[in-house]
């Protein structure tokens, strides 16, 4: 929606999303706003644990390798 608002061109949105046809993109753009809000409100927030992230040794080794 941000790309469409910025460019005002559905074809650019289709290219950005990698759709083969503009028809595929139009399907997403025509969804009712109240339906979008209902879907978002039905979602639960992700459960997050307090604490500090500690990267595993395997990840650190991969990042340090040239």
PDB file of N, CA, C, O and CB in Angstrom:
ATOM      1  N   UNK A   1       0.829  -1.185   0.000  1.00  0.00           N
ATOM      2  CA  UNK A   1       0.000   0.000   0.000  1.00  0.00           C
ATOM      3  C   UNK A   1       0.880   1.260   0.000  1.00  0.00           C
ATOM      4  O   UNK A   1       0.537   2.270  -0.614  1.00  0.00           O
ATOM      5  CB  UNK A   1      -0.947  -0.008   1.216  1.00  0.00           C
ATOM      6  N   UNK A   2       2.014   1.179   0.696  1.00  0.00           N
ATOM      7  CA  UNK A   2       2.907   2.342   0.716  1.00  0.00           C
ATOM      8  C   UNK A   2       3.493   2.608  -0.668  1.00  0.00           C
ATOM      9  O   UNK A   2       3.608   3.758  -1.093  1.00  0.00           O
ATOM     10  CB  UNK A   2       4.039   2.130   1.735  1.00  0.00           C
ATOM     11  N   UNK A   3       3.859   1.537  -1.365  1.00  0.00           N
ATOM     12  CA  UNK A   3       4.414   1.690  -2.712  1.00  0.00           C
ATOM     13  C   UNK A   3       3.362   2.255  -3.654  1.00  0.00           C
ATOM     14  O   UNK A   3       3.661   3.115  -4.482  1.00  0.00           O
ATOM     15  CB  UNK A   3       4.937   0.340  -3.243  1.00  0.00           C
ATOM     16  N   UNK A   4       2.144   1.778  -3.531  1.00  0.00           N
ATOM     17  CA  UNK A   4       1.072   2.303  -4.373  1.00  0.00           C
ATOM     18  C   UNK A   4       0.828   3.775  -4.077  1.00  0.00           C
ATOM     19  O   UNK A   4       0.650   4.568  -5.002  1.00  0.00           O
ATOM     20  CB  UNK A   4      -0.217   1.500  -4.165  1.00  0.00           C
ATOM     21  N   UNK A   5       0.815   4.152  -2.812  1.00  0.00           N
ATOM     22  CA  UNK A   5       0.603   5.548  -2.446  1.00  0.00           C
ATOM     23  C   UNK A   5       1.739   6.437  -2.967  1.00  0.00           C
ATOM     24  O   UNK A   5       1.511   7.576  -3.377  1.00  0.00           O
ATOM     25  CB  UNK A   5       0.482   5.683  -0.921  1.00  0.00           C
ATOM     26  N   UNK A   6       2.951   5.904  -2.945  1.00  0.00           N
ATOM     27  CA  UNK A   6       4.102   6.698  -3.380  1.00  0.00           C
ATOM     28  C   UNK A   6       4.181   6.823  -4.891  1.00  0.00           C
ATOM     29  O   UNK A   6       4.534   7.883  -5.407  1.00  0.00           O
ATOM     30  CB  UNK A   6       5.380   6.087  -2.857  1.00  0.00           C
ATOM     31  N   UNK A   7       3.854   5.745  -5.611  1.00  0.00           N
ATOM     32  CA  UNK A   7       4.039   5.745  -7.063  1.00  0.00           C
ATOM     33  C   UNK A   7       2.758   5.979  -7.845  1.00  0.00           C
ATOM     34  O   UNK A   7       2.797   6.437  -8.987  1.00  0.00           O
ATOM     35  CB  UNK A   7       4.637   4.450  -7.491  1.00  0.00           C
ATOM     36  N   UNK A   8       1.614   5.664  -7.229  1.00  0.00           N
ATOM     37  CA  UNK A   8       0.312   5.754  -7.899  1.00  0.00           C
ATOM     38  C   UNK A   8       0.268   4.872  -9.151  1.00  0.00           C
ATOM     39  O   UNK A   8      -0.432   5.180 -10.115  1.00  0.00           O
ATOM     40  CB  UNK A   8       0.007   7.214  -8.273  1.00  0.00           C
ATOM     41  N   UNK A   9       1.030   3.766  -9.119  1.00  0.00           N
ATOM     42  CA  UNK A   9       1.107   2.888 -10.282  1.00  0.00           C
ATOM     43  C   UNK A   9       1.060   1.430  -9.837  1.00  0.00           C
ATOM     44  O   UNK A   9       2.000   0.934  -9.216  1.00  0.00           O
ATOM     45  CB  UNK A   9       2.392   3.165 -11.095  1.00  0.00           C
ATOM     46  N   UNK A  10      -0.035   0.749 -10.155  1.00  0.00           N
ATOM     47  CA  UNK A  10      -0.213  -0.645  -9.761  1.00  0.00           C
ATOM     48  C   UNK A  10       0.842  -1.528 -10.418  1.00  0.00           C
ATOM     49  O   UNK A  10       1.249  -2.535  -9.839  1.00  0.00           O
ATOM     50  CB  UNK A  10      -1.623  -1.132 -10.131  1.00  0.00           C
ATOM     51  N   UNK A  11       1.284  -1.173 -11.600  1.00  0.00           N
ATOM     52  CA  UNK A  11       2.299  -1.983 -12.289  1.00  0.00           C
ATOM     53  C   UNK A  11       3.601  -2.022 -11.506  1.00  0.00           C
ATOM     54  O   UNK A  11       4.263  -3.058 -11.453  1.00  0.00           O
ATOM     55  CB  UNK A  11       2.557  -1.436 -13.695  1.00  0.00           C
ATOM     56  N   UNK A  12       3.974  -0.899 -10.897  1.00  0.00           N
ATOM     57  CA  UNK A  12       5.201  -0.872 -10.097  1.00  0.00           C
ATOM     58  C   UNK A  12       5.050  -1.716  -8.840  1.00  0.00           C
ATOM     59  O   UNK A  12       6.002  -2.363  -8.404  1.00  0.00           O
ATOM     60  CB  UNK A  12       5.567   0.568  -9.721  1.00  0.00           C
ATOM     61  N   UNK A  13       3.862  -1.709  -8.262  1.00  0.00           N
ATOM     62  CA  UNK A  13       3.604  -2.548  -7.091  1.00  0.00           C
ATOM     63  C   UNK A  13       3.715  -4.015  -7.488  1.00  0.00           C
ATOM     64  O   UNK A  13       4.304  -4.812  -6.757  1.00  0.00           O
ATOM     65  CB  UNK A  13       2.203  -2.248  -6.486  1.00  0.00           C
ATOM     66  N   UNK A  14       3.155  -4.376  -8.638  1.00  0.00           N
ATOM     67  CA  UNK A  14       3.219  -5.759  -9.124  1.00  0.00           C
ATOM     68  C   UNK A  14       4.674  -6.182  -9.341  1.00  0.00           C
ATOM     69  O   UNK A  14       5.056  -7.296  -8.984  1.00  0.00           O
ATOM     70  CB  UNK A  14       2.413  -5.911 -10.440  1.00  0.00           C
ATOM     71  N   UNK A  15       5.471  -5.309  -9.916  1.00  0.00           N
ATOM     72  CA  UNK A  15       6.884  -5.623 -10.130  1.00  0.00           C
ATOM     73  C   UNK A  15       7.618  -5.784  -8.798  1.00  0.00           C
ATOM     74  O   UNK A  15       8.425  -6.699  -8.633  1.00  0.00           O
ATOM     75  CB  UNK A  15       7.554  -4.528 -10.973  1.00  0.00           C
ATOM     76  N   UNK A  16       7.334  -4.894  -7.858  1.00  0.00           N
ATOM     77  CA  UNK A  16       7.982  -4.920  -6.544  1.00  0.00           C
ATOM     78  C   UNK A  16       7.678  -6.229  -5.816  1.00  0.00           C
ATOM     79  O   UNK A  16       8.551  -6.804  -5.167  1.00  0.00           O
ATOM     80  CB  UNK A  16       7.525  -3.719  -5.692  1.00  0.00           C
ATOM     81  N   UNK A  17       6.417  -6.699  -5.932  1.00  0.00           N
ATOM     82  CA  UNK A  17       6.006  -7.926  -5.258  1.00  0.00           C
ATOM     83  C   UNK A  17       6.352  -9.184  -6.048  1.00  0.00           C
ATOM     84  O   UNK A  17       6.227 -10.296  -5.535  1.00  0.00           O
ATOM     85  CB  UNK A  17       4.526  -7.889  -4.995  1.00  0.00           C
ATOM     86  N   UNK A  18       6.786  -9.011  -7.296  1.00  0.00           N
ATOM     87  CA  UNK A  18       7.159 -10.153  -8.116  1.00  0.00           C
ATOM     88  C   UNK A  18       5.972 -10.881  -8.724  1.00  0.00           C
ATOM     89  O   UNK A  18       6.073 -12.059  -9.067  1.00  0.00           O
ATOM     90  CB  UNK A  18       7.956 -11.109  -7.305  1.00  0.00           C
ATOM     91  N   UNK A  19       4.858 -10.195  -8.859  1.00  0.00           N
ATOM     92  CA  UNK A  19       3.677 -10.818  -9.460  1.00  0.00           C
ATOM     93  C   UNK A  19       3.828 -10.887 -10.973  1.00  0.00           C
ATOM     94  O   UNK A  19       4.332  -9.954 -11.598  1.00  0.00           O
ATOM     95  CB  UNK A  19       2.399 -10.039  -9.085  1.00  0.00           C
ATOM     96  N   UNK A  20       3.391 -11.987 -11.552  1.00  0.00           N
ATOM     97  CA  UNK A  20       3.479 -12.165 -12.998  1.00  0.00           C
ATOM     98  C   UNK A  20       2.439 -11.314 -13.722  1.00  0.00           C
ATOM     99  O   UNK A  20       2.620 -10.957 -14.886  1.00  0.00           O
ATOM    100  CB  UNK A  20       3.299 -13.640 -13.363  1.00  0.00           C
ATOM    101  N   UNK A  21       1.362 -10.994 -13.034  1.00  0.00           N
ATOM    102  CA  UNK A  21       0.280 -10.242 -13.658  1.00  0.00           C
ATOM    103  C   UNK A  21      -0.227  -9.166 -12.697  1.00  0.00           C
ATOM    104  O   UNK A  21      -0.208  -9.343 -11.479  1.00  0.00           O
ATOM    105  CB  UNK A  21      -0.873 -11.187 -14.077  1.00  0.00           C
ATOM    106  N   UNK A  22      -0.678  -8.059 -13.264  1.00  0.00           N
ATOM    107  CA  UNK A  22      -1.251  -6.983 -12.454  1.00  0.00           C
ATOM    108  C   UNK A  22      -2.549  -7.451 -11.802  1.00  0.00           C
ATOM    109  O   UNK A  22      -2.937  -6.937 -10.753  1.00  0.00           O
ATOM    110  CB  UNK A  22      -1.505  -5.724 -13.316  1.00  0.00           C
ATOM    111  N   UNK A  23      -3.218  -8.420 -12.417  1.00  0.00           N
ATOM    112  CA  UNK A  23      -4.465  -8.957 -11.848  1.00  0.00           C
ATOM    113  C   UNK A  23      -4.221  -9.562 -10.472  1.00  0.00           C
ATOM    114  O   UNK A  23      -5.064  -9.453  -9.581  1.00  0.00           O
ATOM    115  CB  UNK A  23      -5.075 -10.015 -12.785  1.00  0.00           C
ATOM    116  N   UNK A  24      -3.085 -10.191 -10.302  1.00  0.00           N
ATOM    117  CA  UNK A  24      -2.749 -10.763  -8.999  1.00  0.00           C
ATOM    118  C   UNK A  24      -2.627  -9.672  -7.944  1.00  0.00           C
ATOM    119  O   UNK A  24      -3.068  -9.846  -6.808  1.00  0.00           O
ATOM    120  CB  UNK A  24      -1.444 -11.564  -9.082  1.00  0.00           C
ATOM    121  N   UNK A  25      -2.035  -8.562  -8.319  1.00  0.00           N
ATOM    122  CA  UNK A  25      -1.829  -7.457  -7.397  1.00  0.00           C
ATOM    123  C   UNK A  25      -3.150  -6.775  -7.063  1.00  0.00           C
ATOM    124  O   UNK A  25      -3.384  -6.413  -5.910  1.00  0.00           O
ATOM    125  CB  UNK A  25      -0.846  -6.449  -7.986  1.00  0.00           C
ATOM    126  N   UNK A  26      -4.002  -6.599  -8.045  1.00  0.00           N
ATOM    127  CA  UNK A  26      -5.275  -5.918  -7.824  1.00  0.00           C
ATOM    128  C   UNK A  26      -6.121  -6.635  -6.780  1.00  0.00           C
ATOM    129  O   UNK A  26      -6.867  -5.996  -6.038  1.00  0.00           O
ATOM    130  CB  UNK A  26      -6.047  -5.808  -9.131  1.00  0.00           C
ATOM    131  N   UNK A  27      -6.009  -7.957  -6.721  1.00  0.00           N
ATOM    132  CA  UNK A  27      -6.773  -8.721  -5.751  1.00  0.00           C
ATOM    133  C   UNK A  27      -6.444  -8.266  -4.325  1.00  0.00           C
ATOM    134  O   UNK A  27      -7.336  -8.166  -3.483  1.00  0.00           O
ATOM    135  CB  UNK A  27      -6.494 -10.222  -5.916  1.00  0.00           C
ATOM    136  N   UNK A  28      -5.167  -7.992  -4.057  1.00  0.00           N
ATOM    137  CA  UNK A  28      -4.752  -7.562  -2.726  1.00  0.00           C
ATOM    138  C   UNK A  28      -5.138  -6.107  -2.455  1.00  0.00           C
ATOM    139  O   UNK A  28      -5.401  -5.742  -1.309  1.00  0.00           O
ATOM    140  CB  UNK A  28      -3.248  -7.740  -2.565  1.00  0.00           C
ATOM    141  N   UNK A  29      -5.173  -5.289  -3.481  1.00  0.00           N
ATOM    142  CA  UNK A  29      -5.455  -3.875  -3.299  1.00  0.00           C
ATOM    143  C   UNK A  29      -6.930  -3.599  -3.076  1.00  0.00           C
ATOM    144  O   UNK A  29      -7.285  -2.535  -2.569  1.00  0.00           O
ATOM    145  CB  UNK A  29      -4.971  -3.101  -4.487  1.00  0.00           C
ATOM    146  N   UNK A  30      -7.785  -4.521  -3.438  1.00  0.00           N
ATOM    147  CA  UNK A  30      -9.221  -4.306  -3.340  1.00  0.00           C
ATOM    148  C   UNK A  30      -9.845  -4.861  -2.059  1.00  0.00           C
ATOM    149  O   UNK A  30     -11.068  -4.840  -1.918  1.00  0.00           O
ATOM    150  CB  UNK A  30      -9.891  -4.919  -4.519  1.00  0.00           C
ATOM    151  N   UNK A  31      -9.054  -5.344  -1.148  1.00  0.00           N
ATOM    152  CA  UNK A  31      -9.582  -5.870   0.104  1.00  0.00           C
ATOM    153  C   UNK A  31     -10.174  -4.721   0.909  1.00  0.00           C
ATOM    154  O   UNK A  31      -9.600  -3.635   0.983  1.00  0.00           O
ATOM    155  CB  UNK A  31      -8.477  -6.604   0.915  1.00  0.00           C
ATOM    156  N   UNK A  32     -11.320  -4.978   1.505  1.00  0.00           N
ATOM    157  CA  UNK A  32     -12.020  -3.970   2.296  1.00  0.00           C
ATOM    158  C   UNK A  32     -11.189  -3.604   3.537  1.00  0.00           C
ATOM    159  O   UNK A  32     -10.627  -4.483   4.191  1.00  0.00           O
ATOM    160  CB  UNK A  32     -13.427  -4.483   2.710  1.00  0.00           C
ATOM    161  N   UNK A  33     -11.119  -2.335   3.848  1.00  0.00           N
ATOM    162  CA  UNK A  33     -10.314  -1.868   4.983  1.00  0.00           C
ATOM    163  C   UNK A  33     -10.821  -2.441   6.308  1.00  0.00           C
ATOM    164  O   UNK A  33     -10.016  -2.765   7.181  1.00  0.00           O
ATOM    165  CB  UNK A  33     -10.323  -0.336   5.042  1.00  0.00           C
ATOM    166  N   UNK A  34     -12.123  -2.569   6.471  1.00  0.00           N
ATOM    167  CA  UNK A  34     -12.644  -3.138   7.728  1.00  0.00           C
ATOM    168  C   UNK A  34     -12.259  -4.608   7.856  1.00  0.00           C
ATOM    169  O   UNK A  34     -12.041  -5.104   8.962  1.00  0.00           O
ATOM    170  CB  UNK A  34     -14.182  -2.987   7.799  1.00  0.00           C
ATOM    171  N   UNK A  35     -12.178  -5.301   6.725  1.00  0.00           N
ATOM    172  CA  UNK A  35     -11.756  -6.700   6.754  1.00  0.00           C
ATOM    173  C   UNK A  35     -10.287  -6.801   7.157  1.00  0.00           C
ATOM    174  O   UNK A  35      -9.909  -7.690   7.920  1.00  0.00           O
ATOM    175  CB  UNK A  35     -11.984  -7.365   5.381  1.00  0.00           C
ATOM    176  N   UNK A  36      -9.468  -5.897   6.649  1.00  0.00           N
ATOM    177  CA  UNK A  36      -8.054  -5.890   7.017  1.00  0.00           C
ATOM    178  C   UNK A  36      -7.895  -5.653   8.517  1.00  0.00           C
ATOM    179  O   UNK A  36      -7.105  -6.329   9.177  1.00  0.00           O
ATOM    180  CB  UNK A  36      -7.291  -4.812   6.221  1.00  0.00           C
ATOM    181  N   UNK A  37      -8.652  -4.686   9.055  1.00  0.00           N
ATOM    182  CA  UNK A  37      -8.563  -4.397  10.484  1.00  0.00           C
ATOM    183  C   UNK A  37      -9.020  -5.579  11.330  1.00  0.00           C
ATOM    184  O   UNK A  37      -8.426  -5.866  12.370  1.00  0.00           O
ATOM    185  CB  UNK A  37      -9.393  -3.169  10.821  1.00  0.00           C
ATOM    186  N   UNK A  38     -10.063  -6.258  10.894  1.00  0.00           N
ATOM    187  CA  UNK A  38     -10.553  -7.423  11.635  1.00  0.00           C
ATOM    188  C   UNK A  38      -9.492  -8.518  11.691  1.00  0.00           C
ATOM    189  O   UNK A  38      -9.312  -9.162  12.725  1.00  0.00           O
ATOM    190  CB  UNK A  38     -11.840  -7.967  10.994  1.00  0.00           C
ATOM    191  N   UNK A  39      -8.797  -8.727  10.591  1.00  0.00           N
ATOM    192  CA  UNK A  39      -7.746  -9.742  10.558  1.00  0.00           C
ATOM    193  C   UNK A  39      -6.604  -9.351  11.491  1.00  0.00           C
ATOM    194  O   UNK A  39      -6.080 -10.192  12.221  1.00  0.00           O
ATOM    195  CB  UNK A  39      -7.222  -9.937   9.120  1.00  0.00           C
ATOM    196  N   UNK A  40      -6.220  -8.082  11.468  1.00  0.00           N
ATOM    197  CA  UNK A  40      -5.136  -7.630  12.342  1.00  0.00           C
ATOM    198  C   UNK A  40      -5.514  -7.723  13.820  1.00  0.00           C
ATOM    199  O   UNK A  40      -4.685  -8.093  14.652  1.00  0.00           O
ATOM    200  CB  UNK A  40      -4.754  -6.198  12.000  1.00  0.00           C
ATOM    201  N   UNK A  41      -6.761  -7.390  14.145  1.00  0.00           N
ATOM    202  CA  UNK A  41      -7.197  -7.441  15.539  1.00  0.00           C
ATOM    203  C   UNK A  41      -7.303  -8.878  16.048  1.00  0.00           C
ATOM    204  O   UNK A  41      -7.165  -9.119  17.247  1.00  0.00           O
ATOM    205  CB  UNK A  41      -8.540  -6.736  15.693  1.00  0.00           C
ATOM    206  N   UNK A  42      -7.545  -9.824  15.161  1.00  0.00           N
ATOM    207  CA  UNK A  42      -7.675 -11.226  15.559  1.00  0.00           C
ATOM    208  C   UNK A  42      -6.323 -11.851  15.876  1.00  0.00           C
ATOM    209  O   UNK A  42      -6.260 -12.889  16.536  1.00  0.00           O
ATOM    210  CB  UNK A  42      -8.366 -12.023  14.462  1.00  0.00           C
ATOM    211  N   UNK A  43      -5.257 -11.240  15.421  1.00  0.00           N
ATOM    212  CA  UNK A  43      -3.921 -11.785  15.652  1.00  0.00           C
ATOM    213  C   UNK A  43      -3.495 -11.538  17.093  1.00  0.00           C
ATOM    214  O   UNK A  43      -3.839 -10.517  17.688  1.00  0.00           O
ATOM    215  CB  UNK A  43      -2.902 -11.165  14.677  1.00  0.00           C
ATOM    216  N   UNK A  44      -2.755 -12.470  17.636  1.00  0.00           N
ATOM    217  CA  UNK A  44      -2.203 -12.297  18.973  1.00  0.00           C
ATOM    218  C   UNK A  44      -0.804 -11.717  18.863  1.00  0.00           C
ATOM    219  O   UNK A  44      -0.076 -11.975  17.905  1.00  0.00           O
ATOM    220  CB  UNK A  44      -2.184 -13.637  19.747  1.00  0.00           C
ATOM    221  N   UNK A  45      -0.453 -10.943  19.847  1.00  0.00           N
ATOM    222  CA  UNK A  45       0.903 -10.404  19.880  1.00  0.00           C
ATOM    223  C   UNK A  45       1.877 -11.553  20.144  1.00  0.00           C
ATOM    224  O   UNK A  45       1.547 -12.483  20.880  1.00  0.00           O
ATOM    225  CB  UNK A  45       1.043  -9.288  20.970  1.00  0.00           C
ATOM    226  N   UNK A  46       3.054 -11.500  19.561  1.00  0.00           N
ATOM    227  CA  UNK A  46       4.016 -12.581  19.795  1.00  0.00           C
ATOM    228  C   UNK A  46       4.441 -12.616  21.262  1.00  0.00           C
ATOM    229  O   UNK A  46       4.576 -11.578  21.909  1.00  0.00           O
ATOM    230  CB  UNK A  46       5.252 -12.411  18.886  1.00  0.00           C
ATOM    231  N   UNK A  47       4.645 -13.808  21.763  1.00  0.00           N
ATOM    232  CA  UNK A  47       5.091 -13.924  23.155  1.00  0.00           C
ATOM    233  C   UNK A  47       6.601 -13.709  23.194  1.00  0.00           C
ATOM    234  O   UNK A  47       7.363 -14.400  22.518  1.00  0.00           O
ATOM    235  CB  UNK A  47       4.705 -15.319  23.768  1.00  0.00           C
ATOM    236  N   UNK A  48       6.999 -12.764  23.978  1.00  0.00           N
ATOM    237  CA  UNK A  48       8.414 -12.427  24.098  1.00  0.00           C
ATOM    238  C   UNK A  48       8.862 -12.674  25.524  1.00  0.00           C
ATOM    239  O   UNK A  48       8.130 -12.418  26.480  1.00  0.00           O
ATOM    240  CB  UNK A  48       8.679 -10.958  23.686  1.00  0.00           C
ATOM    241  N   UNK A  49      10.067 -13.170  25.644  1.00  0.00           N
ATOM    242  CA  UNK A  49      10.619 -13.392  26.971  1.00  0.00           C
ATOM    243  C   UNK A  49      11.614 -12.287  27.276  1.00  0.00           C
ATOM    244  O   UNK A  49      12.367 -11.847  26.406  1.00  0.00           O
ATOM    245  CB  UNK A  49      11.288 -14.786  27.076  1.00  0.00           C
ATOM    246  N   UNK A  50      11.603 -11.855  28.506  1.00  0.00           N
ATOM    247  CA  UNK A  50      12.593 -10.869  28.926  1.00  0.00           C
ATOM    248  C   UNK A  50      13.954 -11.548  29.010  1.00  0.00           C
ATOM    249  O   UNK A  50      14.057 -12.743  29.288  1.00  0.00           O
ATOM    250  CB  UNK A  50      12.205 -10.227  30.293  1.00  0.00           C
ATOM    251  N   UNK A  51      14.960 -10.785  28.772  1.00  0.00           N
ATOM    252  CA  UNK A  51      16.306 -11.328  28.884  1.00  0.00           C
ATOM    253  C   UNK A  51      17.200 -10.765  27.810  1.00  0.00           C
ATOM    254  O   UNK A  51      16.788  -9.935  27.000  1.00  0.00           O
ATOM    255  CB  UNK A  51      16.283 -12.843  28.803  1.00  0.00           C
ATOM    256  N   UNK A  52      18.391 -11.215  27.819  1.00  0.00           N
ATOM    257  CA  UNK A  52      19.389 -10.735  26.869  1.00  0.00           C
ATOM    258  C   UNK A  52      19.689 -11.854  25.875  1.00  0.00           C
ATOM    259  O   UNK A  52      19.865 -13.010  26.258  1.00  0.00           O
ATOM    260  CB  UNK A  52      20.693 -10.269  27.602  1.00  0.00           C
ATOM    261  N   UNK A  53      19.743 -11.495  24.603  1.00  0.00           N
ATOM    262  CA  UNK A  53      20.036 -12.486  23.560  1.00  0.00           C
ATOM    263  C   UNK A  53      21.507 -12.857  23.624  1.00  0.00           C
ATOM    264  O   UNK A  53      22.380 -11.993  23.700  1.00  0.00           O
ATOM    265  CB  UNK A  53      19.670 -11.943  22.147  1.00  0.00           C
ATOM    266  N   UNK A  54      21.762 -14.139  23.594  1.00  0.00           N
ATOM    267  CA  UNK A  54      23.134 -14.629  23.532  1.00  0.00           C
ATOM    268  C   UNK A  54      23.260 -15.506  22.301  1.00  0.00           C
ATOM    269  O   UNK A  54      22.625 -16.555  22.197  1.00  0.00           O
ATOM    270  CB  UNK A  54      23.525 -15.413  24.827  1.00  0.00           C
ATOM    271  N   UNK A  55      24.079 -15.064  21.384  1.00  0.00           N
ATOM    272  CA  UNK A  55      24.262 -15.800  20.125  1.00  0.00           C
ATOM    273  C   UNK A  55      24.991 -17.108  20.394  1.00  0.00           C
ATOM    274  O   UNK A  55      25.940 -17.133  21.179  1.00  0.00           O
ATOM    275  CB  UNK A  55      25.048 -14.946  19.093  1.00  0.00           C
ATOM    276  N   UNK A  56      24.566 -18.200  19.756  1.00  0.00           N
ATOM    277  CA  UNK A  56      25.268 -19.484  19.926  1.00  0.00           C
ATOM    278  C   UNK A  56      26.669 -19.427  19.308  1.00  0.00           C
ATOM    279  O   UNK A  56      26.931 -18.645  18.393  1.00  0.00           O
ATOM    280  CB  UNK A  56      24.452 -20.636  19.285  1.00  0.00           C
ATOM    281  N   UNK A  57      27.546 -20.261  19.824  1.00  0.00           N
ATOM    282  CA  UNK A  57      28.940 -20.296  19.351  1.00  0.00           C
ATOM    283  C   UNK A  57      29.023 -20.547  17.848  1.00  0.00           C
ATOM    284  O   UNK A  57      29.880 -19.983  17.169  1.00  0.00           O
ATOM    285  CB  UNK A  57      29.725 -21.377  20.096  1.00  0.00           C
ATOM    286  N   UNK A  58      28.140 -21.387  17.333  1.00  0.00           N
ATOM    287  CA  UNK A  58      28.147 -21.714  15.897  1.00  0.00           C
ATOM    288  C   UNK A  58      27.883 -20.448  15.059  1.00  0.00           C
ATOM    289  O   UNK A  58      28.520 -20.239  14.026  1.00  0.00           O
ATOM    290  CB  UNK A  58      27.076 -22.809  15.579  1.00  0.00           C
ATOM    291  N   UNK A  59      26.945 -19.615  15.511  1.00  0.00           N
ATOM    292  CA  UNK A  59      26.632 -18.369  14.797  1.00  0.00           C
ATOM    293  C   UNK A  59      27.816 -17.408  14.859  1.00  0.00           C
ATOM    294  O   UNK A  59      28.181 -16.808  13.847  1.00  0.00           O
ATOM    295  CB  UNK A  59      25.369 -17.699  15.395  1.00  0.00           C
ATOM    296  N   UNK A  60      28.408 -17.262  16.019  1.00  0.00           N
ATOM    297  CA  UNK A  60      29.556 -16.362  16.158  1.00  0.00           C
ATOM    298  C   UNK A  60      30.721 -16.826  15.286  1.00  0.00           C
ATOM    299  O   UNK A  60      31.396 -16.003  14.667  1.00  0.00           O
ATOM    300  CB  UNK A  60      29.998 -16.279  17.630  1.00  0.00           C
ATOM    301  N   UNK A  61      30.962 -18.137  15.232  1.00  0.00           N
ATOM    302  CA  UNK A  61      32.044 -18.667  14.408  1.00  0.00           C
ATOM    303  C   UNK A  61      31.789 -18.362  12.931  1.00  0.00           C
ATOM    304  O   UNK A  61      32.714 -18.011  12.199  1.00  0.00           O
ATOM    305  CB  UNK A  61      32.194 -20.189  14.626  1.00  0.00           C
ATOM    306  N   UNK A  62      30.536 -18.496  12.495  1.00  0.00           N
ATOM    307  CA  UNK A  62      30.211 -18.216  11.109  1.00  0.00           C
ATOM    308  C   UNK A  62      30.424 -16.726  10.793  1.00  0.00           C
ATOM    309  O   UNK A  62      30.927 -16.383   9.724  1.00  0.00           O
ATOM    310  CB  UNK A  62      28.760 -18.630  10.809  1.00  0.00           C
ATOM    311  N   UNK A  63      30.046 -15.866  11.709  1.00  0.00           N
ATOM    312  CA  UNK A  63      30.206 -14.433  11.483  1.00  0.00           C
ATOM    313  C   UNK A  63      31.661 -14.004  11.480  1.00  0.00           C
ATOM    314  O   UNK A  63      32.025 -13.046  10.798  1.00  0.00           O
ATOM    315  CB  UNK A  63      29.457 -13.658  12.530  1.00  0.00           C
ATOM    316  N   UNK A  64      32.495 -14.704  12.235  1.00  0.00           N
ATOM    317  CA  UNK A  64      33.916 -14.353  12.308  1.00  0.00           C
ATOM    318  C   UNK A  64      34.707 -14.900  11.136  1.00  0.00           C
ATOM    319  O   UNK A  64      35.788 -14.395  10.835  1.00  0.00           O
ATOM    320  CB  UNK A  64      34.511 -14.861  13.598  1.00  0.00           C
ATOM    321  N   UNK A  65      34.191 -15.925  10.466  1.00  0.00           N
ATOM    322  CA  UNK A  65      34.949 -16.527   9.369  1.00  0.00           C
ATOM    323  C   UNK A  65      34.992 -15.590   8.173  1.00  0.00           C
ATOM    324  O   UNK A  65      34.025 -14.877   7.903  1.00  0.00           O
ATOM    325  CB  UNK A  65      34.339 -17.876   8.963  1.00  0.00           C
ATOM    326  N   UNK A  66      36.135 -15.590   7.439  1.00  0.00           N
ATOM    327  CA  UNK A  66      36.276 -14.672   6.288  1.00  0.00           C
ATOM    328  C   UNK A  66      35.441 -15.035   5.107  1.00  0.00           C
ATOM    329  O   UNK A  66      35.476 -14.343   4.090  1.00  0.00           O
ATOM    330  CB  UNK A  66      37.683 -14.610   5.856  1.00  0.00           C
TER     331      UNK A  66
END
